[in-house]
Amino acid sequence: MTAADPKTFLITGVSSGLGRAFADGALGAGHRVVGTVRRAADADAFRALAPDRAFPLTLDVTDAAAIPPAVADAERRAGPVDVLVNNAGYGHEGVLEVSSMDDLRRQFAVNVFAPVAMIQAVLPGMRERRRGRIVNVTSMGGFITMPGIGFYCGSKFALEGISEALGKEVAGFGIHVTALAPGQFRTDWAGRSMARTPRSIADYDAVMDPVRAARQAKSGHQPGDPAKAAQALLALVEAENPPVRLFLGRDALDLVEAKLDGMRTEMGAWAALSRSTGFAA
């Protein structure tokens, strides 16, 4: 399959998981893909996928100073970036009381600060060309929450807000921004890719034991197919009017709809108090 309009994608974190699936899908459709990796061996493996169209970019996405020259070099090799997919990220598990500030800083460094730095590197060119697509991979955890992953949810909430505001800033330049929010996909996100703060307070066992058990039981058996997520991404970047956010997976839709219903009920119950805080007419 060859794309009628081949594009240059820049996808962060293509060594595994959804990032690899996104890269495979884009390459399979005939696009060029610049993919960030951390190790030379991963660079070689990525280049081998399509030697004429797969361009590995060895980069630590948390090194903000290294990003602009790295992106400039990638564009010299592969052409101007048409589609930025901020995919690189990880999850942190740990209740807030025992998780450290360093844990929080690392979580935001990868999941928030790095995507912003990548956007700032490609945005001048997109604005000048008056076209571009920016896809920030968030999570259903960027809208719903679960105990024990508060830092992760907080980082994804932040990226959702940044994405929505950015979209309003650049809409007049022909640039579209979408927060792509997956549910549970069959990757290693909940396995070796997750950082964990050791549990040390027994009071939290009652809330954390069922959550961790369910997550571990689903690891490797998640309902989401990464290859189908990649096809959804391709459809998204070809859409004339892409959505501000796109949830992937029935589980994400069901959980978000349940939260919206709960929010409407709670807002209605407290509406009188909410409205009571203005000056008298």
C-alpha positions in Angstrom: 0.0 0.0 0.0 1.4 3.4 -1.0 0.2 6.7 0.3 -1.3 9.0 -2.4 0.4 11.9 -0.5 3.5 10.6 1.2 4.3 12.5 4.4 7.2 12.8 6.8 6.3 11.6 10.2 8.4 12.3 13.3 7.4 9.7 16.0 9.0 9.6 19.4 9.7 6.2 21.1 9.6 3.8 18.2 11.5 1.0 19.8 8.5 -0.8 21.1 4.8 -0.6 22.0 2.5 1.8 20.3 5.4 3.8 18.9 6.7 0.9 17.0 3.1 0.1 15.8 2.6 3.7 14.6 5.9 3.6 12.7 5.2 0.2 11.1 1.8 1.5 10.0 3.1 4.7 8.5 6.0 2.9 6.7 3.5 0.3 5.5 1.4 3.1 4.0 4.4 4.5 2.1 5.3 7.4 4.4 8.7 8.4 5.6 9.3 8.1 9.3 11.8 9.7 11.6 11.8 7.7 14.8 13.5 8.5 18.1 15.4 5.8 19.9 17.7 5.7 22.8 20.3 3.0 21.7 22.4 2.4 18.6 21.1 -1.2 18.4 17.5 0.1 18.3 18.6 2.6 15.6 19.9 -0.2 13.4 16.8 -2.3 13.9 14.5 0.7 13.0 16.5 1.6 9.9 16.2 -2.0 8.7 12.4 -1.8 8.6 12.7 0.4 5.4 16.2 1.6 4.7 15.0 4.3 2.3 12.2 5.6 4.4 13.0 4.8 8.1 15.3 7.4 9.6 16.4 6.6 13.2 17.1 9.6 15.5 19.1 8.7 18.6 17.8 11.2 21.1 17.0 11.5 24.8 13.7 13.4 24.5 14.2 14.8 28.0 17.3 16.7 26.8 15.5 19.9 25.6 18.7 21.5 24.4 19.5 18.5 22.1 16.0 18.5 20.4 16.2 21.5 18.0 19.5 20.4 16.3 18.4 16.8 16.2 15.1 17.7 14.6 16.9 20.0 12.1 19.3 17.2 11.2 16.3 14.8 10.7 14.6 17.2 8.4 17.7 17.6 6.3 17.7 13.8 5.9 14.0 13.0 5.6 12.3 16.3 4.6 10.2 18.8 6.6 8.1 17.2 9.3 4.4 17.0 8.3 3.2 14.9 11.2 4.6 15.0 14.8 3.5 12.1 17.0 4.6 12.6 20.6 4.3 9.0 21.7 7.3 8.5 24.1 6.2 8.2 27.7 5.9 5.8 30.6 3.7 5.1 33.6 4.5 5.5 37.3 2.7 3.5 39.9 2.7 4.6 43.6 0.3 6.2 46.0 1.0 9.9 46.4 1.9 9.8 50.0 5.0 7.7 49.4 6.0 8.8 45.9 8.9 11.2 45.8 9.1 14.6 44.2 11.9 13.2 42.0 9.4 10.6 40.8 7.0 13.4 39.9 9.7 15.4 38.1 10.8 12.4 36.1 7.2 11.7 35.1 6.5 15.2 33.9 10.0 15.4 32.2 9.1 12.6 29.9 5.3 12.9 29.5 4.9 16.7 29.4 8.1 18.7 29.1 9.6 16.4 26.3 6.4 16.7 24.1 6.4 20.5 24.5 10.1 20.7 23.5 9.4 18.5 20.4 6.5 20.7 19.4 8.5 23.9 19.8 11.2 22.4 17.5 8.7 21.6 14.6 6.2 24.4 15.0 8.2 27.2 13.3 8.4 25.2 10.1 4.8 24.1 10.2 3.7 27.6 10.8 5.8 28.9 7.9 4.4 26.2 5.6 0.9 26.8 6.9 0.2 23.1 7.4 1.0 20.3 9.8 -0.4 17.7 12.2 0.6 17.4 15.8 -0.7 14.3 17.6 0.0 14.0 21.4 -0.5 10.6 22.7 -2.2 11.0 26.1 -4.3 8.3 27.6 -7.8 7.6 28.9 -5.9 8.4 32.1 -5.8 12.0 30.9 -9.5 12.2 31.7 -10.4 9.4 34.1 -8.2 8.5 37.1 -7.4 5.4 39.0 -5.7 5.1 42.5 -2.0 4.5 42.4 -1.2 6.3 39.2 -1.8 9.9 40.2 1.5 11.2 38.8 0.8 9.5 35.5 -2.7 10.8 35.3 -1.6 14.3 36.3 1.0 14.3 33.5 -1.6 13.2 30.9 -4.2 15.7 32.2 -1.5 18.4 31.6 -0.7 17.2 28.1 -4.4 17.2 27.3 -4.8 20.8 28.4 -1.7 21.9 26.5 -2.9 20.1 23.4 -6.3 21.8 23.5 -4.9 25.3 24.1 -2.2 24.8 21.4 -4.8 23.8 18.9 -6.6 27.1 19.4 -3.4 29.0 19.0 -2.4 27.4 15.7 -5.7 26.7 14.0 -5.3 29.8 11.8 -2.0 28.5 10.4 -3.5 25.3 9.0 -2.0 23.2 11.8 -4.2 20.6 13.6 -3.6 19.3 17.1 -5.2 16.2 18.5 -4.8 14.4 21.8 -4.9 10.7 21.0 -6.1 8.9 24.2 -5.7 5.1 24.1 -7.3 2.7 26.5 -5.7 -0.6 27.3 -3.5 -1.8 24.4 -1.4 -4.9 24.2 1.9 -3.4 25.0 4.4 -3.6 27.9 3.2 -0.3 29.5 2.0 -2.1 32.6 5.0 -4.5 32.7 8.7 -3.6 32.5 7.9 -0.1 31.1 6.2 1.0 34.4 8.2 2.6 37.2 7.0 1.6 40.6 7.5 3.2 44.1 7.7 0.4 46.7 4.6 0.2 48.9 5.3 0.8 52.6 2.0 1.8 54.2 -0.4 -1.0 54.8 -3.4 1.4 55.0 -3.4 1.6 51.2 -3.4 -2.1 50.6 -7.2 -2.3 50.5 -7.4 0.2 47.6 -4.1 -0.8 45.8 -4.2 -4.6 45.9 -7.3 -5.0 43.6 -6.0 -2.4 41.2 -2.5 -3.9 40.9 -3.9 -7.4 40.6 -6.3 -6.5 37.8 -3.5 -4.6 36.0 -1.1 -7.5 36.2 -3.8 -10.0 35.2 -4.5 -7.9 32.0 -0.8 -7.4 31.1 -0.4 -9.2 27.8 -4.1 -9.7 27.4 -5.3 -6.1 26.9 -8.1 -5.7 24.4 -6.5 -3.1 22.2 -4.6 -4.1 19.1 -1.6 -1.8 18.4 -1.8 -2.4 14.7 -5.4 -1.2 14.6 -4.4 1.9 16.7 -1.8 2.6 13.9 -4.5 2.5 11.3 -6.6 4.8 13.4 -3.7 7.2 13.5 -3.3 7.2 9.7 -7.0 7.9 9.3 -6.7 10.7 11.9 -3.9 12.5 10.0 -5.7 12.3 6.7 -9.0 13.7 8.2 -9.8 17.2 6.9 -11.2 18.2 10.3 -9.6 16.0 12.9 -11.0 16.0 16.5 -9.5 17.8 19.4 -9.2 14.5 21.1 -9.7 10.9 19.9 -10.2 8.0 22.4 -9.0 4.6 21.2 -10.7 1.5 22.5 -14.2 0.6 23.7 -12.9 0.6 27.3 -11.7 4.2 27.0 -15.1 5.3 25.6 -17.1 3.4 28.2 -15.0 4.8 31.1 -15.0 8.4 29.8 -18.7 8.3 29.2 -19.3 7.0 32.7 -17.2 9.8 34.1 -19.1 12.4 32.1 -22.4 11.1 33.4 -21.0 11.3 36.9 -19.8 14.8 36.4 -23.1 16.0 35.1 -24.9 14.5 38.1 -22.5 16.0 40.6 -22.5 19.4 38.9 -26.3 19.4 39.0 -26.4 18.5 42.7 -24.0 21.4 43.5 -25.2 23.9 40.9 -27.0 26.1 43.4 -23.8 26.5 45.5 -21.7 27.0 42.3 -24.0 29.9 41.3 -24.1 31.5 44.7 -20.7 33.0 44.6 -21.3 35.9 42.3 -22.2 39.5 43.3 -25.9 40.1 43.7 -27.6 41.4 40.6 
